[in-house]
Amino acid sequence: MASEGHHVSILERNSIPGGKCSQIEEKGYRFDTGPSVLTMMQTLEEVFSYAPKPLESYLECIPMDPLCHYWDRELPSVADSTASFMNYANLQYTLDEVKRIAPYDVEGFKALVQLSSELYRKTNATFIRNPLARLKDLKGLPWLDLLDIKAFSTVSQVVDKHVQSPFLRKFFKRFTTYNGSSPFLAPGTLHVIPHVELSLGAWYIKGGLYQLVKALEKACLELGVNIYYDHDVQQIQTKKGRVVEVSTSSQSFEADILISNTDSIELPLRLASQSATKREKDAALEQQPSSSGFVLLLGTKKSWPQLGHHNIFFSNDYDNEFEEIFHKHQYPSDPTIYISNTSASDSEDAPKGGSNLFVLVNVPPLKEHTLHRQAERESESLEYANKLIHELESRGLKGLRASIEVQHIHTPVHYFNTYRSNRGAIYGTSSNSPWAAFLRPRNAHPRFKNLYRVGGSTHPGGGIPLVLQSALNATKLALDTL
Ligand SMILES: Cc1cc2nc3c(=O)[nH]c(=O)nc-3n(C[C@H](O)[C@H](O)[C@H](O)COP(=O)(O)OP(=O)(O)OC[C@H]3O[C@@H](n4cnc5c(N)ncnc54)[C@H](O)[C@@H]3O)c2cc1C
């Protein structure tokens, strides 16, 4: 908006930018506390095409290879201290790995990669990059293609049809968690996600993913945007179908256009509740949040030669893990553990000889969208953190506990209290039904003509690339009305 000459102000409740994409620095350890995998680079390039300078002058984006190291209890490690399976950026090398662990699945693996590319071709322009806001956005959609996007089978069914190896089944199903959904519930259309990483690639940003936030802040300031930190919006005033004013507890701002990046359910339930209809409030309460996260940030004096930058330690029973998260609403008893160890790529992220481990487990969102006191759950969190540390020691990170110098724990309560995301969800809304993608709030508000909604809880969904896409959609829609 600013690059088109509009006067833009940003109101942010926290004292730093970035929301869930944040960082912590302590005793020489640097941690990204949110996203660690950056995909769909073309969306980032498109966003920075509106900045005064090209993307490369703000950020050094480094392609990842290998993409991820995998451990699975059912697969032997190649040697004592290496992963059981390596996923390389070069598909041929990954196929060699498939041949080594499950030669009978090579063709099935190729077919799943191919299917994922086809789904991307069918959904990218028509759904992800399309705001689907007006009749003209729906015109010209390739309806025949859209009939064949696996919307009525689950990701799990699509995957099981092609590969037999229990490990490879988990490998493909895990991508559904990139938008906080369950592969056993989400439509097969979400099998589009592997294409994004396996075929288009994944990137790291020199200095950490938080540099993306710093770069966006810098570009905004260069364009003359006013950024107000510690400004918690409490109310949005509307009049005759338009937003007229936004207020914090001490200040009011008039607005010709409002783009809201808070969780979309906050608008009808809290910020504009006086003008929201019962239908809007009910719809907000029905929105199903994505999974949340249990995150352990560990600064360790030791380094872990077997770990790469991205690492996955799979649970045994993936079906049961998601049953516990989405049906039983409990922390998984045998969780799949993801570790991002950026010190493997960037030695400046930890003191010499040490590592900065970001450990993430998928957990259910909170039961209610209300403030919780962190202390209420502290002993439960410590117990779960100890369980994860114990598990990692038993899976090869010997001496982990004794090597910890810095430790932070983030739970769903943290994500709700700090960012006001729906029940502490980390990706916005889930896609756990064939209709979820179509029920996500659109970027243009249907009733208030100058109100636009962006972020993971809006169309097209969660994760950095889609959140940036929602911003591109909203900006385009807003500019079109002027
Ligand atoms: C642990 C974790 C791991 C993740 N891993 C990945 C990954 O590897 N790759 C990936 O692409 N994505 C990942 N994600 C998801 C990604 O971080 C999110 O999809 C994205 O950052 C969310 O952006 P957003 O703008 O929707 O929400 P937010 O980042 O929460 O931004 C909303 C902003 O609005 C502010 N706000 C809210 N209410 C108000 C108010 N009333 N007044 C003023 N300000 C307000 C908040 O403080 C916040 O800054 C991860 C997230 C987490 C937490």
The ligand as an SDF file (V2000), in Angstrom:
LIG
                    3D

 53 58  0  0  0  0  0  0  0  0999 V2000
    6.7000  -22.8490   16.4800 C   0  0  0  0  0  0  0  0  0  0  0  0
    6.2690  -22.4660   15.0960 C   0  0  0  0  0  0  0  0  0  0  0  0
    6.8470  -23.0760   13.9880 C   0  0  0  0  0  0  0  0  0  0  0  0
    6.4460  -22.7030   12.7040 C   0  0  0  0  0  0  0  0  0  0  0  0
    7.1110  -23.2320   11.6190 N   0  0  0  0  0  0  0  0  0  0  0  0
    6.8670  -22.7240   10.3870 C   0  0  0  0  0  0  0  0  0  0  0  0
    7.7240  -23.0370    9.3000 C   0  0  0  0  0  0  0  0  0  0  0  0
    8.7250  -23.7490    9.4470 O   0  0  0  0  0  0  0  0  0  0  0  0
    7.4440  -22.4860    8.0790 N   0  0  0  0  0  0  0  0  0  0  0  0
    6.3850  -21.6400    7.8850 C   0  0  0  0  0  0  0  0  0  0  0  0
    6.1880  -21.1470    6.7640 O   0  0  0  0  0  0  0  0  0  0  0  0
    5.5650  -21.3150    8.9140 N   0  0  0  0  0  0  0  0  0  0  0  0
    5.7880  -21.8150   10.1530 C   0  0  0  0  0  0  0  0  0  0  0  0
    5.0300  -21.4390   11.2200 N   0  0  0  0  0  0  0  0  0  0  0  0
    3.7930  -20.6650   10.9570 C   0  0  0  0  0  0  0  0  0  0  0  0
    4.0690  -19.1980   10.7410 C   0  0  0  0  0  0  0  0  0  0  0  0
    4.8480  -18.7010   11.7690 O   0  0  0  0  0  0  0  0  0  0  0  0
    2.7490  -18.4850   10.7440 C   0  0  0  0  0  0  0  0  0  0  0  0
    1.8510  -19.0230    9.7770 O   0  0  0  0  0  0  0  0  0  0  0  0
    2.8950  -17.0080   10.4560 C   0  0  0  0  0  0  0  0  0  0  0  0
    4.0490  -16.4620   11.0070 O   0  0  0  0  0  0  0  0  0  0  0  0
    1.6750  -16.3610   11.0520 C   0  0  0  0  0  0  0  0  0  0  0  0
    1.5650  -15.0640   10.6230 O   0  0  0  0  0  0  0  0  0  0  0  0
    0.2420  -14.2610   10.9520 P   0  0  0  0  0  0  0  0  0  0  0  0
    0.4800  -12.8910   10.4460 O   0  0  0  0  0  0  0  0  0  0  0  0
   -0.9510  -15.0100   10.5200 O   0  0  0  0  0  0  0  0  0  0  0  0
    0.1420  -14.2640   12.5700 O   0  0  0  0  0  0  0  0  0  0  0  0
    1.1050  -13.6250   13.6350 P   0  0  0  0  0  0  0  0  0  0  0  0
    2.5040  -13.9130   13.3460 O   0  0  0  0  0  0  0  0  0  0  0  0
    0.5900  -14.0740   14.9750 O   0  0  0  0  0  0  0  0  0  0  0  0
    0.8670  -12.0610   13.4820 O   0  0  0  0  0  0  0  0  0  0  0  0
   -0.2160  -11.4020   14.0430 C   0  0  0  0  0  0  0  0  0  0  0  0
    0.3280  -10.1020   14.6240 C   0  0  0  0  0  0  0  0  0  0  0  0
   -0.7530   -9.3060   15.0700 O   0  0  0  0  0  0  0  0  0  0  0  0
   -0.4620   -8.8190   16.3750 C   0  0  0  0  0  0  0  0  0  0  0  0
   -1.7530   -8.5800   17.0320 N   0  0  0  0  0  0  0  0  0  0  0  0
   -2.7060   -9.4880   17.3410 C   0  0  0  0  0  0  0  0  0  0  0  0
   -3.7600   -8.8790   17.9150 N   0  0  0  0  0  0  0  0  0  0  0  0
   -3.4600   -7.5550   17.9590 C   0  0  0  0  0  0  0  0  0  0  0  0
   -4.1600   -6.4070   18.4330 C   0  0  0  0  0  0  0  0  0  0  0  0
   -5.3730   -6.4970   18.9710 N   0  0  0  0  0  0  0  0  0  0  0  0
   -3.5560   -5.1930   18.3180 N   0  0  0  0  0  0  0  0  0  0  0  0
   -2.3250   -5.0730   17.7610 C   0  0  0  0  0  0  0  0  0  0  0  0
   -1.6190   -6.1250   17.3140 N   0  0  0  0  0  0  0  0  0  0  0  0
   -2.1920   -7.3590   17.4080 C   0  0  0  0  0  0  0  0  0  0  0  0
    0.3340   -9.9350   17.0170 C   0  0  0  0  0  0  0  0  0  0  0  0
    1.0840   -9.4790   18.1150 O   0  0  0  0  0  0  0  0  0  0  0  0
    1.2210  -10.3700   15.8440 C   0  0  0  0  0  0  0  0  0  0  0  0
    2.3780   -9.6050   15.7330 O   0  0  0  0  0  0  0  0  0  0  0  0
    5.4150  -21.7590   12.5220 C   0  0  0  0  0  0  0  0  0  0  0  0
    4.8340  -21.1400   13.6420 C   0  0  0  0  0  0  0  0  0  0  0  0
    5.2780  -21.4730   14.9100 C   0  0  0  0  0  0  0  0  0  0  0  0
    4.7120  -20.7420   16.0900 C   0  0  0  0  0  0  0  0  0  0  0  0
  1  2  1  0
  2  3  1  0
  2 52  2  0
  3  4  2  0
  4  5  1  0
  4 50  1  0
  5  6  2  0
  6  7  1  0
  6 13  1  0
  7  8  2  0
  7  9  1  0
  9 10  1  0
 10 11  2  0
 10 12  1  0
 12 13  2  0
 13 14  1  0
 14 15  1  0
 14 50  1  0
 15 16  1  0
 16 17  1  0
 16 18  1  0
 18 19  1  0
 18 20  1  0
 20 21  1  0
 20 22  1  0
 22 23  1  0
 23 24  1  0
 24 25  2  0
 24 26  1  0
 24 27  1  0
 27 28  1  0
 28 29  2  0
 28 30  1  0
 28 31  1  0
 31 32  1  0
 32 33  1  0
 33 34  1  0
 33 48  1  0
 34 35  1  0
 35 36  1  0
 35 46  1  0
 36 37  1  0
 36 45  1  0
 37 38  2  0
 38 39  1  0
 39 40  1  0
 39 45  2  0
 40 41  1  0
 40 42  2  0
 42 43  1  0
 43 44  2  0
 44 45  1  0
 46 47  1  0
 46 48  1  0
 48 49  1  0
 50 51  2  0
 51 52  1  0
 52 53  1  0
M  END
$$$$
